[in-house]
Amino acid sequence: MLAPVGKKKDKEHRLPKRECCASRSSCSRCPLRMLKEGTLPEGYTVKKRKLVRVDGKKVTKKRLTQAA
């Protein structure tokens, strides 16, 4: 059986965006919102509306998926 199209993932499995768009007030993937809710993956934080790693390494999609 196929999964329904457009079905949303659980919030804990969502990946944050690399930068806050600041144009939508209800963006569920916003790194600022995820930081506030405590759903940001371990080892990541937000500085100047951009997602950064605590250890200073570059943020990549591959590492984000491994952390989440």
PDB file of N, CA, C and O in Angstrom:
ATOM      1  N   MET A   1       0.843  -1.180   0.000  1.00  0.00           N
ATOM      2  CA  MET A   1       0.000   0.000   0.000  1.00  0.00           C
ATOM      3  C   MET A   1       0.888   1.242   0.000  1.00  0.00           C
ATOM      4  O   MET A   1       1.877   1.298   0.730  1.00  0.00           O
ATOM      5  N   LEU A   2       0.541   2.227  -0.808  1.00  0.00           N
ATOM      6  CA  LEU A   2       1.325   3.449  -0.917  1.00  0.00           C
ATOM      7  C   LEU A   2       0.920   4.453   0.146  1.00  0.00           C
ATOM      8  O   LEU A   2      -0.235   4.500   0.569  1.00  0.00           O
ATOM      9  N   ALA A   3       1.887   5.253   0.571  1.00  0.00           N
ATOM     10  CA  ALA A   3       1.600   6.293   1.547  1.00  0.00           C
ATOM     11  C   ALA A   3       0.876   7.449   0.859  1.00  0.00           C
ATOM     12  O   ALA A   3       1.145   7.727  -0.309  1.00  0.00           O
ATOM     13  N   PRO A   4      -0.024   8.120   1.547  1.00  0.00           N
ATOM     14  CA  PRO A   4      -0.740   9.239   0.943  1.00  0.00           C
ATOM     15  C   PRO A   4       0.210  10.373   0.580  1.00  0.00           C
ATOM     16  O   PRO A   4       1.186  10.633   1.284  1.00  0.00           O
ATOM     17  N   VAL A   5      -0.086  11.036  -0.517  1.00  0.00           N
ATOM     18  CA  VAL A   5       0.739  12.139  -0.989  1.00  0.00           C
ATOM     19  C   VAL A   5       0.494  13.348  -0.099  1.00  0.00           C
ATOM     20  O   VAL A   5      -0.648  13.635   0.260  1.00  0.00           O
ATOM     21  N   GLY A   6       1.548  14.052   0.256  1.00  0.00           N
ATOM     22  CA  GLY A   6       1.422  15.256   1.068  1.00  0.00           C
ATOM     23  C   GLY A   6       1.337  15.000   2.558  1.00  0.00           C
ATOM     24  O   GLY A   6       1.069  15.927   3.322  1.00  0.00           O
ATOM     25  N   LYS A   7       1.557  13.778   2.990  1.00  0.00           N
ATOM     26  CA  LYS A   7       1.510  13.472   4.417  1.00  0.00           C
ATOM     27  C   LYS A   7       2.736  14.057   5.102  1.00  0.00           C
ATOM     28  O   LYS A   7       3.864  13.847   4.654  1.00  0.00           O
ATOM     29  N   LYS A   8       2.516  14.790   6.186  1.00  0.00           N
ATOM     30  CA  LYS A   8       3.621  15.455   6.873  1.00  0.00           C
ATOM     31  C   LYS A   8       4.352  14.476   7.786  1.00  0.00           C
ATOM     32  O   LYS A   8       3.753  13.550   8.333  1.00  0.00           O
ATOM     33  N   LYS A   9       5.644  14.696   7.939  1.00  0.00           N
ATOM     34  CA  LYS A   9       6.463  13.886   8.839  1.00  0.00           C
ATOM     35  C   LYS A   9       6.260  14.357  10.272  1.00  0.00           C
ATOM     36  O   LYS A   9       5.685  15.419  10.511  1.00  0.00           O
ATOM     37  N   ASP A  10       6.727  13.576  11.202  1.00  0.00           N
ATOM     38  CA  ASP A  10       6.692  14.001  12.596  1.00  0.00           C
ATOM     39  C   ASP A  10       7.608  15.193  12.786  1.00  0.00           C
ATOM     40  O   ASP A  10       8.602  15.327  12.072  1.00  0.00           O
ATOM     41  N   LYS A  11       7.292  16.062  13.736  1.00  0.00           N
ATOM     42  CA  LYS A  11       8.098  17.260  13.960  1.00  0.00           C
ATOM     43  C   LYS A  11       9.515  16.923  14.401  1.00  0.00           C
ATOM     44  O   LYS A  11      10.445  17.671  14.097  1.00  0.00           O
ATOM     45  N   GLU A  12       9.699  15.815  15.110  1.00  0.00           N
ATOM     46  CA  GLU A  12      11.028  15.480  15.598  1.00  0.00           C
ATOM     47  C   GLU A  12      11.957  15.030  14.471  1.00  0.00           C
ATOM     48  O   GLU A  12      13.177  15.048  14.635  1.00  0.00           O
ATOM     49  N   HIS A  13      11.388  14.620  13.316  1.00  0.00           N
ATOM     50  CA  HIS A  13      12.204  14.169  12.205  1.00  0.00           C
ATOM     51  C   HIS A  13      12.414  15.252  11.157  1.00  0.00           C
ATOM     52  O   HIS A  13      13.111  15.016  10.170  1.00  0.00           O
ATOM     53  N   ARG A  14      11.836  16.419  11.339  1.00  0.00           N
ATOM     54  CA  ARG A  14      11.978  17.489  10.365  1.00  0.00           C
ATOM     55  C   ARG A  14      13.365  18.098  10.447  1.00  0.00           C
ATOM     56  O   ARG A  14      13.924  18.266  11.531  1.00  0.00           O
ATOM     57  N   LEU A  15      13.907  18.424   9.295  1.00  0.00           N
ATOM     58  CA  LEU A  15      15.200  19.084   9.237  1.00  0.00           C
ATOM     59  C   LEU A  15      14.988  20.589   9.231  1.00  0.00           C
ATOM     60  O   LEU A  15      14.080  21.080   8.560  1.00  0.00           O
ATOM     61  N   PRO A  16      15.806  21.323   9.962  1.00  0.00           N
ATOM     62  CA  PRO A  16      15.667  22.779   9.940  1.00  0.00           C
ATOM     63  C   PRO A  16      16.209  23.362   8.644  1.00  0.00           C
ATOM     64  O   PRO A  16      17.053  22.757   7.982  1.00  0.00           O
ATOM     65  N   LYS A  17      15.720  24.530   8.293  1.00  0.00           N
ATOM     66  CA  LYS A  17      16.268  25.252   7.147  1.00  0.00           C
ATOM     67  C   LYS A  17      17.637  25.782   7.541  1.00  0.00           C
ATOM     68  O   LYS A  17      17.950  25.869   8.729  1.00  0.00           O
ATOM     69  N   ARG A  18      18.451  26.135   6.562  1.00  0.00           N
ATOM     70  CA  ARG A  18      19.785  26.654   6.869  1.00  0.00           C
ATOM     71  C   ARG A  18      19.741  28.109   7.312  1.00  0.00           C
ATOM     72  O   ARG A  18      20.643  28.588   7.999  1.00  0.00           O
ATOM     73  N   GLU A  19      18.678  28.810   6.908  1.00  0.00           N
ATOM     74  CA  GLU A  19      18.552  30.217   7.272  1.00  0.00           C
ATOM     75  C   GLU A  19      17.084  30.538   7.496  1.00  0.00           C
ATOM     76  O   GLU A  19      16.212  29.999   6.813  1.00  0.00           O
ATOM     77  N   CYS A  20      16.814  31.415   8.451  1.00  0.00           N
ATOM     78  CA  CYS A  20      15.454  31.840   8.744  1.00  0.00           C
ATOM     79  C   CYS A  20      14.992  32.784   7.634  1.00  0.00           C
ATOM     80  O   CYS A  20      15.679  33.758   7.323  1.00  0.00           O
ATOM     81  N   CYS A  21      13.835  32.503   7.036  1.00  0.00           N
ATOM     82  CA  CYS A  21      13.347  33.342   5.942  1.00  0.00           C
ATOM     83  C   CYS A  21      12.715  34.635   6.456  1.00  0.00           C
ATOM     84  O   CYS A  21      12.690  35.628   5.729  1.00  0.00           O
ATOM     85  N   ALA A  22      12.215  34.648   7.661  1.00  0.00           N
ATOM     86  CA  ALA A  22      11.634  35.810   8.331  1.00  0.00           C
ATOM     87  C   ALA A  22      10.420  36.377   7.616  1.00  0.00           C
ATOM     88  O   ALA A  22       9.884  37.399   8.045  1.00  0.00           O
ATOM     89  N   SER A  23       9.970  35.746   6.537  1.00  0.00           N
ATOM     90  CA  SER A  23       8.807  36.270   5.842  1.00  0.00           C
ATOM     91  C   SER A  23       7.522  35.604   6.309  1.00  0.00           C
ATOM     92  O   SER A  23       6.444  36.182   6.168  1.00  0.00           O
ATOM     93  N   ARG A  24       7.615  34.411   6.859  1.00  0.00           N
ATOM     94  CA  ARG A  24       6.438  33.702   7.357  1.00  0.00           C
ATOM     95  C   ARG A  24       6.522  33.575   8.872  1.00  0.00           C
ATOM     96  O   ARG A  24       7.568  33.237   9.426  1.00  0.00           O
ATOM     97  N   SER A  25       5.433  33.844   9.513  1.00  0.00           N
ATOM     98  CA  SER A  25       5.446  33.752  10.972  1.00  0.00           C
ATOM     99  C   SER A  25       5.206  32.325  11.459  1.00  0.00           C
ATOM    100  O   SER A  25       5.481  32.017  12.619  1.00  0.00           O
ATOM    101  N   SER A  26       4.695  31.449  10.585  1.00  0.00           N
ATOM    102  CA  SER A  26       4.359  30.106  11.041  1.00  0.00           C
ATOM    103  C   SER A  26       5.166  29.019  10.348  1.00  0.00           C
ATOM    104  O   SER A  26       4.660  27.910  10.173  1.00  0.00           O
ATOM    105  N   CYS A  27       6.392  29.294   9.951  1.00  0.00           N
ATOM    106  CA  CYS A  27       7.232  28.298   9.294  1.00  0.00           C
ATOM    107  C   CYS A  27       7.645  27.253  10.332  1.00  0.00           C
ATOM    108  O   CYS A  27       8.258  27.594  11.343  1.00  0.00           O
ATOM    109  N   SER A  28       7.311  25.982  10.088  1.00  0.00           N
ATOM    110  CA  SER A  28       7.590  24.948  11.079  1.00  0.00           C
ATOM    111  C   SER A  28       9.030  24.457  11.021  1.00  0.00           C
ATOM    112  O   SER A  28       9.477  23.779  11.946  1.00  0.00           O
ATOM    113  N   ARG A  29       9.776  24.783   9.954  1.00  0.00           N
ATOM    114  CA  ARG A  29      11.166  24.340   9.826  1.00  0.00           C
ATOM    115  C   ARG A  29      12.156  25.457  10.146  1.00  0.00           C
ATOM    116  O   ARG A  29      13.361  25.292   9.951  1.00  0.00           O
ATOM    117  N   CYS A  30      11.664  26.575  10.630  1.00  0.00           N
ATOM    118  CA  CYS A  30      12.516  27.721  10.939  1.00  0.00           C
ATOM    119  C   CYS A  30      13.505  27.343  12.055  1.00  0.00           C
ATOM    120  O   CYS A  30      13.091  26.822  13.090  1.00  0.00           O
ATOM    121  N   PRO A  31      14.806  27.602  11.853  1.00  0.00           N
ATOM    122  CA  PRO A  31      15.767  27.243  12.898  1.00  0.00           C
ATOM    123  C   PRO A  31      15.533  27.996  14.206  1.00  0.00           C
ATOM    124  O   PRO A  31      15.789  27.457  15.283  1.00  0.00           O
ATOM    125  N   LEU A  32      15.049  29.242  14.124  1.00  0.00           N
ATOM    126  CA  LEU A  32      14.766  29.999  15.349  1.00  0.00           C
ATOM    127  C   LEU A  32      13.633  29.355  16.139  1.00  0.00           C
ATOM    128  O   LEU A  32      13.715  29.222  17.360  1.00  0.00           O
ATOM    129  N   ARG A  33      12.581  28.958  15.437  1.00  0.00           N
ATOM    130  CA  ARG A  33      11.438  28.310  16.098  1.00  0.00           C
ATOM    131  C   ARG A  33      11.850  26.970  16.692  1.00  0.00           C
ATOM    132  O   ARG A  33      11.461  26.635  17.811  1.00  0.00           O
ATOM    133  N   MET A  34      12.644  26.196  15.934  1.00  0.00           N
ATOM    134  CA  MET A  34      13.081  24.887  16.421  1.00  0.00           C
ATOM    135  C   MET A  34      13.987  25.025  17.638  1.00  0.00           C
ATOM    136  O   MET A  34      13.930  24.196  18.547  1.00  0.00           O
ATOM    137  N   LEU A  35      14.822  26.058  17.668  1.00  0.00           N
ATOM    138  CA  LEU A  35      15.684  26.313  18.823  1.00  0.00           C
ATOM    139  C   LEU A  35      14.824  26.636  20.045  1.00  0.00           C
ATOM    140  O   LEU A  35      15.085  26.146  21.144  1.00  0.00           O
ATOM    141  N   LYS A  36      13.807  27.456  19.845  1.00  0.00           N
ATOM    142  CA  LYS A  36      12.922  27.851  20.936  1.00  0.00           C
ATOM    143  C   LYS A  36      12.132  26.657  21.476  1.00  0.00           C
ATOM    144  O   LYS A  36      11.941  26.528  22.685  1.00  0.00           O
ATOM    145  N   GLU A  37      11.673  25.783  20.567  1.00  0.00           N
ATOM    146  CA  GLU A  37      10.888  24.617  20.972  1.00  0.00           C
ATOM    147  C   GLU A  37      11.762  23.483  21.498  1.00  0.00           C
ATOM    148  O   GLU A  37      11.266  22.569  22.157  1.00  0.00           O
ATOM    149  N   GLY A  38      13.055  23.541  21.210  1.00  0.00           N
ATOM    150  CA  GLY A  38      13.958  22.489  21.658  1.00  0.00           C
ATOM    151  C   GLY A  38      14.016  21.297  20.722  1.00  0.00           C
ATOM    152  O   GLY A  38      14.446  20.218  21.129  1.00  0.00           O
ATOM    153  N   THR A  39      13.592  21.467  19.476  1.00  0.00           N
ATOM    154  CA  THR A  39      13.598  20.370  18.513  1.00  0.00           C
ATOM    155  C   THR A  39      14.770  20.448  17.537  1.00  0.00           C
ATOM    156  O   THR A  39      14.840  19.651  16.601  1.00  0.00           O
ATOM    157  N   LEU A  40      15.673  21.375  17.734  1.00  0.00           N
ATOM    158  CA  LEU A  40      16.868  21.488  16.894  1.00  0.00           C
ATOM    159  C   LEU A  40      17.797  20.316  17.210  1.00  0.00           C
ATOM    160  O   LEU A  40      17.958  19.971  18.380  1.00  0.00           O
ATOM    161  N   PRO A  41      18.418  19.691  16.195  1.00  0.00           N
ATOM    162  CA  PRO A  41      19.296  18.539  16.457  1.00  0.00           C
ATOM    163  C   PRO A  41      20.476  18.905  17.362  1.00  0.00           C
ATOM    164  O   PRO A  41      20.891  20.062  17.424  1.00  0.00           O
ATOM    165  N   GLU A  42      21.002  17.905  18.055  1.00  0.00           N
ATOM    166  CA  GLU A  42      22.154  18.108  18.947  1.00  0.00           C
ATOM    167  C   GLU A  42      23.345  18.651  18.168  1.00  0.00           C
ATOM    168  O   GLU A  42      23.601  18.216  17.045  1.00  0.00           O
ATOM    169  N   GLY A  43      24.067  19.584  18.746  1.00  0.00           N
ATOM    170  CA  GLY A  43      25.271  20.113  18.129  1.00  0.00           C
ATOM    171  C   GLY A  43      25.028  21.285  17.199  1.00  0.00           C
ATOM    172  O   GLY A  43      25.967  21.762  16.562  1.00  0.00           O
ATOM    173  N   TYR A  44      23.790  21.767  17.103  1.00  0.00           N
ATOM    174  CA  TYR A  44      23.460  22.894  16.234  1.00  0.00           C
ATOM    175  C   TYR A  44      22.869  24.026  17.046  1.00  0.00           C
ATOM    176  O   TYR A  44      22.225  23.800  18.070  1.00  0.00           O
ATOM    177  N   THR A  45      23.094  25.256  16.580  1.00  0.00           N
ATOM    178  CA  THR A  45      22.529  26.440  17.201  1.00  0.00           C
ATOM    179  C   THR A  45      22.256  27.464  16.104  1.00  0.00           C
ATOM    180  O   THR A  45      22.521  27.199  14.931  1.00  0.00           O
ATOM    181  N   VAL A  46      21.730  28.632  16.474  1.00  0.00           N
ATOM    182  CA  VAL A  46      21.397  29.672  15.508  1.00  0.00           C
ATOM    183  C   VAL A  46      22.134  30.942  15.886  1.00  0.00           C
ATOM    184  O   VAL A  46      22.081  31.386  17.033  1.00  0.00           O
ATOM    185  N   LYS A  47      22.824  31.524  14.912  1.00  0.00           N
ATOM    186  CA  LYS A  47      23.499  32.806  15.099  1.00  0.00           C
ATOM    187  C   LYS A  47      23.172  33.688  13.914  1.00  0.00           C
ATOM    188  O   LYS A  47      23.343  33.279  12.765  1.00  0.00           O
ATOM    189  N   LYS A  48      22.704  34.891  14.182  1.00  0.00           N
ATOM    190  CA  LYS A  48      22.329  35.852  13.145  1.00  0.00           C
ATOM    191  C   LYS A  48      21.353  35.260  12.143  1.00  0.00           C
ATOM    192  O   LYS A  48      21.513  35.433  10.935  1.00  0.00           O
ATOM    193  N   ARG A  49      20.340  34.557  12.648  1.00  0.00           N
ATOM    194  CA  ARG A  49      19.280  33.916  11.875  1.00  0.00           C
ATOM    195  C   ARG A  49      19.772  32.818  10.946  1.00  0.00           C
ATOM    196  O   ARG A  49      19.034  32.407  10.050  1.00  0.00           O
ATOM    197  N   LYS A  50      21.001  32.326  11.129  1.00  0.00           N
ATOM    198  CA  LYS A  50      21.533  31.240  10.316  1.00  0.00           C
ATOM    199  C   LYS A  50      21.856  30.052  11.208  1.00  0.00           C
ATOM    200  O   LYS A  50      22.279  30.205  12.354  1.00  0.00           O
ATOM    201  N   LEU A  51      21.644  28.858  10.650  1.00  0.00           N
ATOM    202  CA  LEU A  51      21.936  27.621  11.363  1.00  0.00           C
ATOM    203  C   LEU A  51      23.438  27.374  11.326  1.00  0.00           C
ATOM    204  O   LEU A  51      24.042  27.386  10.254  1.00  0.00           O
ATOM    205  N   VAL A  52      24.047  27.149  12.490  1.00  0.00           N
ATOM    206  CA  VAL A  52      25.485  26.886  12.575  1.00  0.00           C
ATOM    207  C   VAL A  52      25.724  25.697  13.492  1.00  0.00           C
ATOM    208  O   VAL A  52      24.888  25.355  14.329  1.00  0.00           O
ATOM    209  N   ARG A  53      26.882  25.077  13.313  1.00  0.00           N
ATOM    210  CA  ARG A  53      27.264  23.980  14.205  1.00  0.00           C
ATOM    211  C   ARG A  53      28.008  24.558  15.402  1.00  0.00           C
ATOM    212  O   ARG A  53      28.701  25.569  15.289  1.00  0.00           O
ATOM    213  N   VAL A  54      27.858  23.913  16.529  1.00  0.00           N
ATOM    214  CA  VAL A  54      28.507  24.382  17.755  1.00  0.00           C
ATOM    215  C   VAL A  54      30.025  24.268  17.649  1.00  0.00           C
ATOM    216  O   VAL A  54      30.752  25.119  18.161  1.00  0.00           O
ATOM    217  N   ASP A  55      30.507  23.203  16.974  1.00  0.00           N
ATOM    218  CA  ASP A  55      31.949  23.007  16.856  1.00  0.00           C
ATOM    219  C   ASP A  55      32.584  23.852  15.746  1.00  0.00           C
ATOM    220  O   ASP A  55      33.798  23.778  15.554  1.00  0.00           O
ATOM    221  N   GLY A  56      31.809  24.645  15.015  1.00  0.00           N
ATOM    222  CA  GLY A  56      32.355  25.548  14.016  1.00  0.00           C
ATOM    223  C   GLY A  56      32.511  24.969  12.623  1.00  0.00           C
ATOM    224  O   GLY A  56      32.941  25.676  11.712  1.00  0.00           O
ATOM    225  N   LYS A  57      32.168  23.687  12.430  1.00  0.00           N
ATOM    226  CA  LYS A  57      32.278  23.086  11.109  1.00  0.00           C
ATOM    227  C   LYS A  57      31.124  23.543  10.223  1.00  0.00           C
ATOM    228  O   LYS A  57      30.146  24.118  10.701  1.00  0.00           O
ATOM    229  N   LYS A  58      31.255  23.278   8.924  1.00  0.00           N
ATOM    230  CA  LYS A  58      30.269  23.707   7.957  1.00  0.00           C
ATOM    231  C   LYS A  58      28.976  22.894   8.093  1.00  0.00           C
ATOM    232  O   LYS A  58      29.021  21.690   8.348  1.00  0.00           O
ATOM    233  N   VAL A  59      27.834  23.550   7.924  1.00  0.00           N
ATOM    234  CA  VAL A  59      26.534  22.882   7.979  1.00  0.00           C
ATOM    235  C   VAL A  59      26.242  22.292   6.606  1.00  0.00           C
ATOM    236  O   VAL A  59      26.165  23.022   5.618  1.00  0.00           O
ATOM    237  N   THR A  60      26.080  20.969   6.539  1.00  0.00           N
ATOM    238  CA  THR A  60      25.730  20.309   5.292  1.00  0.00           C
ATOM    239  C   THR A  60      24.465  19.489   5.502  1.00  0.00           C
ATOM    240  O   THR A  60      24.138  19.101   6.623  1.00  0.00           O
ATOM    241  N   LYS A  61      23.769  19.234   4.417  1.00  0.00           N
ATOM    242  CA  LYS A  61      22.534  18.467   4.498  1.00  0.00           C
ATOM    243  C   LYS A  61      22.811  17.042   4.965  1.00  0.00           C
ATOM    244  O   LYS A  61      22.015  16.464   5.704  1.00  0.00           O
ATOM    245  N   LYS A  62      23.934  16.478   4.537  1.00  0.00           N
ATOM    246  CA  LYS A  62      24.290  15.119   4.934  1.00  0.00           C
ATOM    247  C   LYS A  62      24.484  15.016   6.444  1.00  0.00           C
ATOM    248  O   LYS A  62      23.986  14.083   7.074  1.00  0.00           O
ATOM    249  N   ARG A  63      25.203  15.971   7.021  1.00  0.00           N
ATOM    250  CA  ARG A  63      25.433  15.943   8.469  1.00  0.00           C
ATOM    251  C   ARG A  63      24.142  16.229   9.234  1.00  0.00           C
ATOM    252  O   ARG A  63      23.933  15.691  10.321  1.00  0.00           O
ATOM    253  N   LEU A  64      23.272  17.079   8.669  1.00  0.00           N
ATOM    254  CA  LEU A  64      22.003  17.381   9.316  1.00  0.00           C
ATOM    255  C   LEU A  64      21.119  16.145   9.399  1.00  0.00           C
ATOM    256  O   LEU A  64      20.487  15.902  10.427  1.00  0.00           O
ATOM    257  N   THR A  65      21.070  15.364   8.324  1.00  0.00           N
ATOM    258  CA  THR A  65      20.254  14.159   8.331  1.00  0.00           C
ATOM    259  C   THR A  65      20.804  13.123   9.304  1.00  0.00           C
ATOM    260  O   THR A  65      20.037  12.381   9.918  1.00  0.00           O
ATOM    261  N   GLN A  66      22.119  13.065   9.448  1.00  0.00           N
ATOM    262  CA  GLN A  66      22.722  12.137  10.400  1.00  0.00           C
ATOM    263  C   GLN A  66      22.419  12.561  11.834  1.00  0.00           C
ATOM    264  O   GLN A  66      22.202  11.708  12.695  1.00  0.00           O
ATOM    265  N   ALA A  67      22.401  13.861  12.103  1.00  0.00           N
ATOM    266  CA  ALA A  67      22.136  14.366  13.447  1.00  0.00           C
ATOM    267  C   ALA A  67      20.666  14.209  13.830  1.00  0.00           C
ATOM    268  O   ALA A  67      20.342  13.990  14.997  1.00  0.00           O
ATOM    269  N   ALA A  68      19.795  14.319  12.857  1.00  0.00           N
ATOM    270  CA  ALA A  68      18.353  14.216  13.132  1.00  0.00           C
ATOM    271  C   ALA A  68      17.920  12.797  13.171  1.00  0.00           C
ATOM    272  O   ALA A  68      16.741  12.518  13.390  1.00  0.00           O
TER     273      ALA A  68
END
